[in-house]
């Protein structure tokens, strides 16, 4: 699975990129929405992993919507926020809550990938919440 990581914090991005590689995924990194859209225009991604709160007022939630509508790239949002507004489920597959470790990340991405292709993923990681209606439409 080829992942577009949208993360504005360089240290977090390096940690997540290392974890993605260790879990067998390929990935490209974007610092914000503009970078993500530029990458999406030139490469094919199976899924975007997007930080909900990006720097300088850039919204990861808005980035997810644009990536889906303009590039048909589904997204999994990452956040430390306790709650995500319900309407986000109309264009985001789910939420992976921070802090997560490498195993949570790998298991979450494998589960989402399985569900996107119509399979049953088995037990989900505790830090992962999915919007099942969105997943049904993505598959």
VENNOR-V13076 format. One record per backbone hydrogen bond with DSSP energy under -1.0 kcal/mol. CO is the residue of the C=O (numbers start at 1). NH is the residue of the N-H. E is the energy in kcal/mol with one decimal. If there is no record, write none. Layout:
co = <CO,CO>
nh = <NH,NH>
e = <E,E>
//
This chain:
co = <1,2,2,3,4,5,6,9,10,11,12,13,14,15,16,17,18,19,20,21,26,28,30,32,33,34,35,36,37,39,39,47,48,49,50,52,55,58,59,60,61,62,63,64,65,66,67,67,68,74,75,76,77,78,79,85,86,87,88,88,93,94,95,96,101,102,103,104,105,106,107,108,109,110,111,112,113,114,115,125,127,129,131,132,133,134,135>
nh = <26,46,47,28,49,30,51,13,14,15,16,17,18,19,20,21,22,23,25,24,3,5,7,36,37,38,39,40,41,42,43,4,76,6,78,60,58,54,63,64,65,66,67,68,69,70,71,73,72,48,93,50,96,52,98,88,89,90,91,92,131,77,129,79,105,106,107,108,109,110,111,112,113,114,115,116,117,119,118,128,97,95,135,136,137,138,139>
e = <-1.8,-2.4,-1.4,-2.0,-2.8,-3.0,-2.7,-2.8,-2.5,-2.0,-2.8,-3.0,-2.4,-2.1,-2.9,-2.3,-2.5,-1.8,-2.8,-1.6,-3.0,-3.0,-2.2,-2.5,-2.7,-2.0,-2.4,-2.7,-1.4,-1.2,-1.6,-2.4,-2.9,-2.8,-3.2,-2.0,-1.8,-1.7,-2.0,-2.2,-1.6,-2.3,-2.9,-2.0,-2.7,-3.0,-1.3,-2.1,-1.4,-2.5,-2.8,-2.2,-3.3,-2.8,-3.3,-1.7,-1.7,-1.8,-1.9,-1.3,-3.2,-2.5,-2.8,-1.5,-2.6,-2.8,-2.7,-2.5,-2.5,-2.4,-2.3,-2.5,-2.5,-2.5,-2.4,-2.6,-1.0,-2.8,-1.6,-1.8,-3.0,-3.3,-1.8,-2.1,-1.5,-1.6,-1.5>
//
